[in-house]
Amino acid sequence: MAGQPFPVDPVLTGIAVAFKNGELIADQVMPRLEPRLTAETFKYMVFGFDQTITIPDTKVGRKSEPNIMEFGGTEVTAATADYGQDAIIPIADIMQAPAGYDPEAFAVQQLTNIVELDREKRVADKTFNPLTYPLANREVLTGASQWSHADSKPIRAVTDALDSMVMRANVAVMGRLAWSQMRQNPNVLRALTTSGVADGLADKRAVADLLELDDIVVGSGFANAARPGQPAVRYRLWGKHCALIRREKIVSSMGEVPTWGWTAQFGNRVAGSMDEPKIGLRGSRRVRSGESVAEVVSAPELGYFFQNVAA
């Protein structure tokens, strides 16, 4: 590619594109725009929902003109950022690699996993940040209102939240610990069984159907907070929270279909390698994997946030 000094390898790029960590949910929460952007800078529109539900005088006299409606929006300019990682592989390691093992391909897989994990954290931080949502669309649960408490009523809480939204959410996003508590909640289990049994584990699809949601997406990913060389300090990327969002899987930055959030991507993922003759006695290969993306919350009103749903 012109202007890109780092050589892109189609084989390694194919590995980067195909690699997928099944534990990560970022693409389910903030789907990627299609088609991919052809420039790093892009524009999107933010529309006020009140203008679409304000009813004007639509009556037209026999010889008069219909009233004129004007719909306005705010055009926002944004840009993707580059995210990537490198790995250095000594030529000696490549020469001594066992049959069937490609050190460069393995490195691309691991680098892609790290880049995706970083994206997962960015999306989780946006989704579970109370300030992402309007004041009327967020609440903090404490004590008996937390879904881990036997007396709490998650079904009623979620239903009331959905009914309060200007456009009903169709997806619930939860951290693993939050979902584990909700599916064990006695009132949730009673709502799903004709016998009123309050023990066991609720099925995710059954809960989604009960709440009239298209899906319940559960984040289970871990990250390590310790610095390199220190003992691992694992933590959940998705905390004990729940976000209700309106999600359209096929989205456009200038489209008419509203959706809570999406991801703009410039081009495709890239991966490649180049010589590093100064590193190692026999030299090395520098391997790189990365992508250019921007996560955008374009319609905060189409989300509702429950903070601390589990103790």
VOBA-1610 file (N, C-alpha, C; in pm, whole numbers, padded with zeros to 5 digits, always signed):
BEGIN
Met+00085-00119+00000Met+00000+00000+00000Met+00088+00124+00000Ala+00055+00223-00087Ala+00135+00343-00099Ala+00139+00418+00033Gly+00257+00466+00069Gly+00271+00544+00191Gly+00279+00461+00316Gln+00279+00329+00303Gln+00284+00241+00419Gln+00414+00162+00413Pro+00518+00204+00487Pro+00648+00138+00476Pro+00650-00002+00535Phe+00559-00033+00627Phe+00559-00167+00686Phe+00496-00265+00587Pro+00567-00369+00545Pro+00513-00462+00445Pro+00399-00546+00501Val+00285-00542+00436Val+00169-00620+00477Val+00173-00755+00409Asp+00159-00861+00488Asp+00162-00998+00437Asp+00019-01048+00426Pro-00029-01082+00304Pro-00167-01129+00288Pro-00198-01253+00372Val-00101-01342+00386Val-00124-01464+00465Val-00142-01430+00612Leu-00052-01347+00666Leu-00063-01308+00806Leu-00187-01223+00830Thr-00222-01137+00733Thr-00344-01058+00745Thr-00466-01149+00748Gly-00464-01254+00666Gly-00574-01350+00668Gly-00591-01416+00803Ile-00480-01447+00867Ile-00484-01506+01002Ile-00544-01406+01100Ala-00502-01280+01091Ala-00552-01177+01182Ala-00702-01156+01164Val-00749-01158+01039Val-00891-01138+01013Val-00973-01256+01063Ala-00921-01377+01045Ala-00996-01498+01080Ala-00995-01525+01230Phe-00891-01477+01300Phe-00878-01510+01442Phe-00992-01448+01521Lys-01051-01524+01613Lys-01161-01474+01694Lys-01158-01539+01831Asn-01157-01455+01934Asn-01166-01503+02071Asn-01313-01511+02109Gly-01364-01632+02128Gly-01505-01652+02154Gly-01556-01591+02283Glu-01466-01556+02374Glu-01507-01497+02501Glu-01536-01348+02490Leu-01498-01287+02380Leu-01510-01142+02366Leu-01640-01104+02296Ile-01703-00996+02341Ile-01837-00959+02292Ile-01843-00819+02233Ala-01728-00751+02218Ala-01730-00612+02172Ala-01806-00595+02041Asp-01787-00687+01947Asp-01854-00674+01817Asp-02005-00698+01827Gln-02050-00765+01933Gln-02193-00784+01954Gln-02257-00662+02018Val-02178-00587+02094Val-02230-00470+02164Val-02224-00346+02075Met-02112-00327+02007Met-02095-00213+01917Met-02053-00265+01780Pro-02150-00310+01698Pro-02119-00372+01569Pro-02038-00278+01479Arg-01960-00340+01391Arg-01876-00262+01298Arg-01959-00217+01177Leu-01934-00092+01137Leu-02001-00038+01020Leu-01965-00116+00895Glu-02062-00133+00809Glu-02037-00189+00676Glu-02090-00091+00572Pro-02017-00066+00464Pro-01883-00117+00436Pro-01777-00044+00518Arg-01654-00095+00515Arg-01544-00032+00587Arg-01518+00109+00533Leu-01468+00194+00621Leu-01434+00330+00580Leu-01316+00329+00484Thr-01315+00425+00394Thr-01203+00439+00301Thr-01111+00553+00341Ala-01143+00621+00452Ala-01059+00729+00505Ala-01067+00724+00657Glu-00964+00772+00723Glu-00960+00768+00869Glu-01063+00862+00932Thr-01087+00977+00868Thr-01184+01074+00919Thr-01322+01043+00862Phe-01425+01054+00945Phe-01561+01026+00899Phe-01659+01119+00972Lys-01781+01121+00923Lys-01886+01204+00983Lys-02007+01118+01016Tyr-02077+01158+01121Tyr-02203+01093+01152Tyr-02301+01197+01205Met-02430+01163+01198Met-02534+01257+01236Met-02595+01219+01371Val-02622+01320+01452Val-02692+01302+01579Val-02825+01375+01568Phe-02935+01302+01579Phe-03068+01360+01564Phe-03138+01366+01699Gly-03216+01473+01720Gly-03298+01484+01841Gly-03426+01404+01822Phe-03457+01316+01915Phe-03573+01229+01897Phe-03705+01303+01916Asp-03704+01413+01993Asp-03829+01484+02017Asp-03890+01537+01889Gln-03808+01574+01791Gln-03862+01628+01667Gln-03939+01523+01588Thr-03911+01397+01613Thr-03980+01290+01540Thr-04112+01250+01606Ile-04137+01299+01727Ile-04262+01264+01795Ile-04346+01388+01826Thr-04303+01505+01777Thr-04382+01627+01791Thr-04487+01631+01681Ile-04615+01642+01720Ile-04725+01636+01623Ile-04767+01778+01586Pro-04745+01818+01462Pro-04785+01951+01417Pro-04930+01950+01368Asp-04977+02065+01324Asp-05109+02073+01262Asp-05097+02020+01119Thr-05156+01907+01093Thr-05144+01844+00961Thr-05264+01871+00870Lys-05362+01944+00923Lys-05480+01971+00842Lys-05446+02069+00730Val-05496+02041+00610Val-05468+02124+00493Val-05600+02177+00438Gly-05607+02309+00424Gly-05726+02370+00366Gly-05739+02338+00218Arg-05860+02363+00165Arg-05886+02324+00026Arg-05793+02394-00071Lys-05753+02520-00042Lys-05664+02593-00132Lys-05538+02642-00061Ser-05503+02577+00048Ser-05384+02619+00122Ser-05271+02517+00104Glu-05153+02558+00147Glu-05038+02469+00139Glu-05022+02393+00271Pro-04976+02269+00265Pro-04947+02196+00390Pro-04837+02267+00468Asn-04844+02257+00600Asn-04737+02311+00683Asn-04605+02241+00651Ile-04497+02314+00666Ile-04365+02261+00633Ile-04293+02218+00760Met-04245+02098+00759Met-04166+02045+00871Met-04019+02051+00834Glu-03937+02084+00931Glu-03793+02086+00909Glu-03726+01997+01013Phe-03649+01902+00966Phe-03580+01810+01055Phe-03433+01845+01057Gly-03381+01866+01176Gly-03241+01904+01189Gly-03161+01803+01267Gly-03034+01803+01243Gly-02943+01715+01316Gly-02808+01781+01327Thr-02726+01725+01412Thr-02591+01777+01432Thr-02492+01684+01364Glu-02412+01739+01276Glu-02311+01660+01209Glu-02184+01658+01293Val-02136+01540+01324Val-02018+01523+01408Val-01906+01463+01325Thr-01790+01522+01335Thr-01672+01469+01266Thr-01585+01393+01365Ala-01543+01275+01327Ala-01460+01192+01414Ala-01354+01123+01329Ala-01267+01051+01394Ala-01159+00982+01322Ala-01125+00852+01394Thr-01085+00755+01317Thr-01040+00629+01376Thr-00901+00647+01435Ala-00867+00560+01528Ala-00732+00556+01586Ala-00669+00422+01553Asp-00537+00422+01547Asp-00464+00299+01516Asp-00432+00224+01645Tyr-00460+00094+01644Tyr-00429+00008+01758Tyr-00353-00114+01706Gly-00235-00139+01760Gly-00156-00252+01713Gly-00047-00289+01810Gln+00014-00403+01786Gln+00123-00453+01868Gln+00225-00523+01779Asp+00351-00520+01824Asp+00460-00589+01754Asp+00515-00702+01840Ala+00576-00797+01774Ala+00652-00902+01842Ala+00782-00924+01765Ile+00889-00952+01837Ile+01019-00980+01776Ile+01047-01129+01786Ile+01075-01191+01670Ile+01104-01334+01666Ile+01246-01354+01613Pro+01338-01403+01696Pro+01475-01428+01649Pro+01477-01529+01534Ile+01565-01505+01438Ile+01578-01598+01325Ile+01612-01738+01375Ala+01688-01746+01483Ala+01723-01877+01539Ala+01598-01954+01579Asp+01498-01885+01636Asp+01373-01951+01674Asp+01299-02002+01551Ile+01300-01923+01445Ile+01232-01964+01322Ile+01302-02086+01261Met+01436-02086+01263Met+01513-02197+01206Met+01490-02326+01282Gln+01471-02316+01413Gln+01459-02436+01496Gln+01314-02472+01529Ala+01219-02405+01467Ala+01078-02434+01496Ala+01043-02575+01452Pro+00967-02650+01533Pro+00929-02786+01496Pro+00837-02786+01374Ala+00829-02899+01309Ala+00746-02913+01190Ala+00600-02880+01223Gly+00537-02805+01136Gly+00397-02769+01155Gly+00374-02646+01240Tyr+00481-02588+01294Tyr+00467-02470+01379Tyr+00530-02350+01310Asp+00451-02248+01287Asp+00498-02126+01222Asp+00504-02015+01327Pro+00623-01978+01373Pro+00634-01876+01478Pro+00569-01743+01441Glu+00578-01704+01314Glu+00519-01577+01273Glu+00366-01583+01277Ala+00309-01693+01230Ala+00163-01709+01234Ala+00113-01714+01378Phe+00186-01785+01464Phe+00147-01793+01605Phe+00153-01654+01669Ala+00258-01578+01636Ala+00272-01443+01693Ala+00156-01354+01650Val+00114-01364+01524Val+00002-01283+01476Val-00125-01316+01553Gln-00148-01445+01579Gln-00265-01484+01656Gln-00263-01421+01795Gln-00149-01428+01861Gln-00139-01373+01996Gln-00150-01221+01995Leu-00088-01156+01899Leu-00097-01011+01889Leu-00240-00967+01861Thr-00308-01038+01772Thr-00447-01006+01741Thr-00535-01022+01863Asn-00508-01125+01942Asn-00584-01145+02065Asn-00566-01027+02161Ile-00444-00976+02172Ile-00418-00862+02260Ile-00489-00737+02210Val-00484-00714+02079Val-00552-00597+02021Val-00702-00607+02043Glu-00758-00727+02026Glu-00901-00746+02049Glu-00936-00730+02197Leu-00848-00777+02285Leu-00872-00763+02428Leu-00874-00615+02468Asp-00786-00537+02407Asp-00785-00393+02433Asp-00914-00329+02385Arg-00963-00372+02269Arg-01092-00321+02219Arg-01205-00361+02313Glu-01200-00483+02363Glu-01302-00530+02457Glu-01308-00438+02578Lys-01192-00400+02629Lys-01187-00311+02746Lys-01245-00173+02712Arg-01212-00121+02595Arg-01266+00010+02557Arg-01417+00007+02547Val-01471-00098+02485Val-01616-00109+02470Val-01682-00130+02606Ala-01623-00214+02690Ala-01678-00237+02824Ala-01677-00108+02905Asp-01568-00032+02896Asp-01559+00093+02971Asp-01664+00194+02925Lys-01693+00199+02795Lys-01797+00289+02745Lys-01936+00242+02786Thr-01959+00112+02771Thr-02091+00056+02796Thr-02128+00064+02943Phe-02032+00041+03030Phe-02059+00038+03174Phe-02015+00167+03244Asn-02006+00275+03171Asn-01979+00406+03229Asn-02111+00480+03248Pro-02152+00511+03370Pro-02281+00579+03391Pro-02294+00709+03312Leu-02182+00779+03291Leu-02187+00908+03222Leu-02216+00893+03073Thr-02214+00771+03022Thr-02251+00747+02883Thr-02400+00770+02861Tyr-02479+00760+02967Tyr-02624+00762+02957Tyr-02683+00890+03013Pro-02800+00933+02963Pro-02868+01048+03023Pro-02902+01019+03169Leu-02914+01124+03248Leu-02939+01109+03391Leu-03065+01026+03419Ala-03168+01045+03336Ala-03293+00972+03357Ala-03284+00826+03318Asn-03176+00788+03251Asn-03161+00651+03201Asn-03054+00573+03276Arg-03034+00604+03401Arg-02937+00527+03480Arg-02980+00525+03626Glu-02947+00416+03691Glu-02977+00403+03833Glu-02876+00311+03900Val-02851+00337+04027Val-02758+00258+04107Val-02840+00170+04200Leu-02816+00040+04197Leu-02888-00053+04283Leu-02810-00076+04412Thr-02881-00079+04522Thr-02819-00104+04652Thr-02910-00195+04734Gly-02849-00266+04828Gly-02926-00345+04924Gly-03023-00442+04860Ala-03150-00435+04903Ala-03252-00530+04859Ala-03290-00512+04713Ser-03251-00401+04650Ser-03284-00382+04509Ser-03184-00451+04416Gln-03068-00491+04471Gln-02970-00562+04389Gln-03020-00701+04355Trp-02993-00744+04232Trp-03050-00869+04184Trp-02992-00991+04254Ser-02885-00973+04326Ser-02829-01082+04406Ser-02908-01101+04536His-02998-01008+04568His-03080-01017+04689His-03207-01094+04657Ala-03246-01185+04744Ala-03361-01272+04718Ala-03491-01195+04703Asp-03502-01077+04764Asp-03627-01001+04758Asp-03634-00906+04638Ser-03528-00896+04562Ser-03527-00804+04447Ser-03614-00859+04334Lys-03656-00769+04245Lys-03743-00807+04134Lys-03684-00756+04002Pro-03586-00829+03949Pro-03519-00785+03826Pro-03612-00771+03706Ile-03710-00861+03694Ile-03800-00856+03579Ile-03877-00724+03578Arg-03928-00685+03693Arg-04002-00559+03701Arg-03909-00441+03675Ala-03788-00445+03731Ala-03693-00334+03713Ala-03659-00315+03566Val-03630-00425+03497Val-03594-00415+03356Val-03714-00373+03272Thr-03831-00428+03301Thr-03951-00392+03225Thr-03984-00244+03240Asp-03975-00193+03363Asp-04001-00050+03385Asp-03900+00036+03308Ala-03775-00007+03307Ala-03672+00068+03234Ala-03700+00068+03084Leu-03735-00048+03030Leu-03765-00058+02888Leu-03884+00029+02850Asp-03986+00031+02935Asp-04106+00111+02907Asp-04078+00260+02913Ser-03974+00300+02984Ser-03943+00442+02999Ser-03861+00498+02883Met-03807+00412+02799Met-03715+00455+02693Met-03791+00508+02572Val-03732+00609+02506Val-03794+00669+02389Val-03805+00569+02275Met-03712+00477+02266Met-03719+00363+02176Met-03672+00241+02254Arg-03756+00142+02259Arg-03730+00027+02345Arg-03599-00043+02309Ala-03518-00074+02410Ala-03395-00150+02389Ala-03430-00292+02347Asn-03341-00355+02271Asn-03366-00493+02228Asn-03256-00589+02270Val-03154-00538+02342Val-03044-00622+02387Val-03005-00581+02529Ala-02980-00681+02613Ala-02925-00657+02747Ala-02780-00703+02747Val-02692-00619+02800Val-02550-00651+02811Val-02516-00662+02959Met-02461-00775+03000Met-02429-00797+03141Met-02290-00855+03156Gly-02229-00826+03269Gly-02109-00896+03308Gly-02146-01036+03355Arg-02051-01128+03350Arg-02078-01267+03387Arg-02134-01279+03528Leu-02077-01207+03624Leu-02124-01218+03762Leu-02264-01159+03778Ala-02296-01056+03701Ala-02430-00998+03706Ala-02533-01097+03653Trp-02502-01161+03539Trp-02595-01258+03482Trp-02610-01379+03573Ser-02503-01424+03634Ser-02511-01540+03724Ser-02607-01513+03839Gln-02607-01390+03889Gln-02699-01356+03998Gln-02842-01343+03949Met-02860-01285+03832Met-02995-01269+03780Met-03061-01403+03752Arg-02986-01498+03695Arg-03045-01626+03658Arg-03075-01713+03779Gln-03017-01677+03896Gln-03046-01749+04019Gln-03150-01678+04106Asn-03193-01560+04064Asn-03287-01482+04144Asn-03420-01555+04157Pro-03471-01575+04279Pro-03595-01651+04299Pro-03714-01595+04221Asn-03726-01463+04214Asn-03840-01403+04143Asn-03829-01422+03993Val-03708-01428+03940Val-03690-01458+03798Val-03730-01602+03770Leu-03685-01694+03855Leu-03718-01835+03836Leu-03868-01859+03848Arg-03934-01792+03942Arg-04079-01809+03957Arg-04153-01760+03832Ala-04103-01654+03772Ala-04169-01599+03654Ala-04159-01691+03533Leu-04064-01784+03536Leu-04041-01872+03422Leu-04104-02010+03437Thr-04154-02041+03555Thr-04209-02175+03578Thr-04354-02165+03625Thr-04438-02251+03573Thr-04579-02252+03614Thr-04595-02302+03756Ser-04500-02382+03804Ser-04509-02436+03939Ser-04458-02338+04044Gly-04394-02229+04000Gly-04343-02131+04095Gly-04216-02173+04165Val-04139-02265+04104Val-04013-02310+04164Val-03916-02193+04167Ala-03850-02173+04283Ala-03760-02060+04301Ala-03616-02104+04316Asp-03583-02223+04267Asp-03448-02274+04279Asp-03401-02325+04143Gly-03273-02309+04117Gly-03217-02356+03991Gly-03149-02244+03915Leu-03141-02261+03782Leu-03076-02162+03696Leu-03168-02131+03578Ala-03196-02004+03557Ala-03281-01963+03446Ala-03205-01972+03315Asp-03275-02011+03210Asp-03217-02018+03076Asp-03211-01878+03015Lys-03100-01846+02952Lys-03081-01711+02897Lys-03185-01678+02790Arg-03212-01772+02701Arg-03311-01748+02597Arg-03450-01727+02656Ala-03481-01802+02762Ala-03612-01788+02826Ala-03628-01652+02891Val-03522-01603+02955Val-03527-01470+03017Val-03540-01362+02910Ala-03465-01377+02801Ala-03473-01280+02692Ala-03614-01275+02634Asp-03676-01391+02614Asp-03812-01395+02560Asp-03910-01332+02658Leu-03892-01359+02786Leu-03982-01302+02888Leu-03976-01150+02886Leu-03857-01095+02865Leu-03838-00950+02865Leu-03857-00889+02726Glu-03891-00973+02627Glu-03908-00929+02489Glu-03781-00865+02434Leu-03669-00929+02461Leu-03540-00885+02410Leu-03493-00979+02300Asp-03419-00926+02205Asp-03362-01011+02100Asp-03250-01098+02155Asp-03176-01045+02252Asp-03060-01119+02301Asp-03017-01067+02437Ile-02952-01153+02512Ile-02880-01115+02633Ile-02735-01151+02608Val-02649-01051+02605Val-02507-01070+02576Val-02429-01062+02706Val-02351-01166+02734Val-02279-01175+02861Val-02129-01166+02838Gly-02066-01071+02904Gly-01921-01055+02894Gly-01848-01134+03000Ser-01758-01220+02956Ser-01686-01308+03050Ser-01535-01287+03049Gly-01487-01195+02967Gly-01343-01179+02948Gly-01268-01132+03071Phe-01145-01180+03085Phe-01055-01139+03193Phe-00941-01055+03135Ala-00883-00972+03221Ala-00760-00901+03187Ala-00670-00905+03309Asn-00542-00880+03286Asn-00443-00881+03394Asn-00401-00737+03423Ala-00423-00692+03546Ala-00392-00554+03585Ala-00248-00535+03627Ala-00174-00645+03646Ala-00036-00634+03694Ala+00058-00591+03583Arg+00166-00526+03621Arg+00268-00487+03525Arg+00350-00610+03484Pro+00412-00605+03366Pro+00495-00719+03323Pro+00599-00757+03428Gly+00609-00887+03454Gly+00705-00936+03553Gly+00650-00948+03693Gln+00530-00890+03717Gln+00468-00897+03849Gln+00366-01011+03851Pro+00331-01061+03972Pro+00228-01164+03981Pro+00097-01117+03919Ala+00029-01208+03852Ala-00094-01172+03781Ala-00202-01124+03878Val-00274-01021+03836Val-00390-00970+03910Val-00506-00968+03811Arg-00582-01075+03808Arg-00690-01087+03709Arg-00815-01011+03754Tyr-00883-00953+03657Tyr-01011-00887+03686Tyr-01103-00902+03565Arg-01232-00892+03591Arg-01332-00903+03485Arg-01341-00772+03408Leu-01338-00781+03276Leu-01353-00662+03194Leu-01494-00605+03205Trp-01591-00693+03219Trp-01731-00653+03232Trp-01773-00672+03377Gly-01805-00563+03444Gly-01834-00568+03587Gly-01975-00617+03618Lys-02016-00594+03742Lys-02146-00643+03791Lys-02258-00544+03756His-02271-00519+03627His-02367-00419+03582His-02452-00476+03468Cys-02553-00399+03428Cys-02639-00437+03316Cys-02673-00312+03235Ala-02656-00320+03105Ala-02693-00211+03015Ala-02798-00263+02917Leu-02904-00187+02901Leu-03006-00216+02801Leu-02981-00123+02683Ile-02962-00177+02565Ile-02929-00094+02449Ile-03014-00132+02329Arg-03033-00035+02243Arg-03095-00060+02113Arg-02983-00089+02014Arg-02983-00208+01959Arg-02875-00250+01870Arg-02930-00290+01734Glu-02874-00231+01632Glu-02900-00274+01495Glu-02770-00334+01442Lys-02775-00457+01398Lys-02653-00525+01356Lys-02597-00468+01226Ile-02683-00419+01139Ile-02637-00357+01015Ile-02659-00208+01029Val-02551-00135+01046Val-02562+00007+01077Val-02481+00091+00979Ser-02519+00218+00969Ser-02448+00315+00886Ser-02434+00443+00965Ser-02320+00509+00952Ser-02297+00632+01028Ser-02392+00744+00988Met-02446+00738+00867Met-02539+00840+00819Met-02677+00780+00795Gly-02701+00663+00848Gly-02825+00592+00821Gly-02943+00643+00902Glu-03062+00596+00862Glu-03185+00639+00927Glu-03227+00545+01039Val-03162+00431+01051Val-03198+00335+01155Val-03118+00368+01281Pro-03185+00412+01387Pro-03111+00451+01508Pro-03057+00330+01583Thr-02942+00345+01637Thr-02880+00240+01718Thr-02796+00306+01825Trp-02782+00241+01940Trp-02711+00302+02054Trp-02565+00331+02022Gly-02497+00233+01967Gly-02354+00252+01941Gly-02305+00161+01830Trp-02192+00199+01772Trp-02134+00121+01663Trp-01984+00149+01657Thr-01918+00075+01570Thr-01773+00088+01554Thr-01741+00120+01409Ala-01668+00228+01389Ala-01618+00261+01256Ala-01480+00198+01239Gln-01457+00137+01124Gln-01328+00073+01098Gln-01273+00121+00965Phe-01150+00170+00968Phe-01081+00215+00847Phe-01008+00096+00785Gly-01053+00056+00666Gly-00990-00057+00598Gly-01008-00187+00674Asn-00922-00282+00645Asn-00926-00412+00711Asn-00816-00423+00815Arg-00823-00526+00896Arg-00711-00554+00985Arg-00586-00578+00902Val-00473-00541+00959Val-00348-00559+00886Val-00251-00642+00970Ala-00168-00715+00901Ala-00063-00793+00967Ala+00049-00812+00867Gly+00171-00813+00917Gly+00285-00832+00830Gly+00412-00850+00910Ser+00523-00861+00841Ser+00651-00881+00909Ser+00762-00817+00828Met+00870-00785+00896Met+00987-00727+00829Met+01112-00768+00904Asp+01225-00759+00837Asp+01353-00796+00898Asp+01394-00695+01005Glu+01454-00748+01112Glu+01516-00667+01218Glu+01659-00716+01233Pro+01750-00674+01144Pro+01886-00731+01143Pro+01969-00697+01266Lys+01934-00594+01341Lys+02015-00552+01455Lys+01981-00626+01584Ile+01873-00704+01584Ile+01831-00773+01705Ile+01865-00921+01693Gly+01945-00973+01786Gly+01986-01113+01782Gly+02108-01133+01694Leu+02184-01237+01726Leu+02307-01264+01651Leu+02278-01287+01503Arg+02174-01361+01474Arg+02138-01392+01335Arg+02027-01302+01282Gly+01993-01200+01358Gly+01884-01113+01317Gly+01750-01165+01365Ser+01646-01091+01338Ser+01512-01128+01383Ser+01409-01082+01280Arg+01286-01121+01307Arg+01173-01074+01228Arg+01079-00997+01321Arg+01035-00879+01277Arg+00936-00802+01350Arg+00798-00833+01291Val+00707-00879+01375Val+00572-00914+01331Val+00475-00814+01392Arg+00376-00772+01315Arg+00281-00671+01362Arg+00138-00713+01326Ser+00046-00679+01416Ser-00097-00697+01389Ser-00172-00579+01448Gly-00272-00530+01375Gly-00346-00415+01426Gly-00466-00380+01340Glu-00536-00275+01381Glu-00652-00226+01309Glu-00674-00080+01344Ser-00755-00012+01263Ser-00788+00129+01285Ser-00938+00140+01307Val-00979+00173+01429Val-01121+00176+01463Val-01155+00295+01552Ala-01284+00321+01564Ala-01336+00421+01658Ala-01470+00371+01708Glu-01484+00361+01840Glu-01611+00320+01899Glu-01695+00444+01929Val-01818+00446+01878Val-01902+00565+01886Val-02035+00531+01953Val-02070+00606+02056Val-02205+00601+02114Val-02281+00717+02051Ser-02360+00688+01950Ser-02425+00793+01872Ser-02564+00830+01924Ala-02625+00744+02004Ala-02759+00770+02055Ala-02768+00726+02201Pro-02714+00806+02294Pro-02715+00768+02436Pro-02856+00743+02491Glu-02958+00812+02433Glu-03095+00794+02481Glu-03147+00654+02456Leu-03081+00580+02369Leu-03126+00444+02338Leu-03057+00341+02425Gly-03010+00385+02541Gly-02951+00294+02638Gly-03002+00324+02778Tyr-02998+00223+02863Tyr-03038+00237+03005Tyr-02940+00155+03087Phe-02889+00213+03196Phe-02781+00150+03271Phe-02820+00121+03415Phe-02805-00006+03455Phe-02818-00047+03595Phe-02679-00071+03650Gln-02641+00008+03749Gln-02508-00005+03809Gln-02515-00089+03936Asn-02418-00179+03952Asn-02408-00264+04072Asn-02533-00349+04092Val-02567-00429+03991Val-02685-00515+04004Val-02659-00633+04096Ala-02533-00660+04126Ala-02497-00769+04217Ala-02405-00714+04324Ala-02418-00769+04444Ala-02335-00722+04556Ala-02191-00768+04538
//
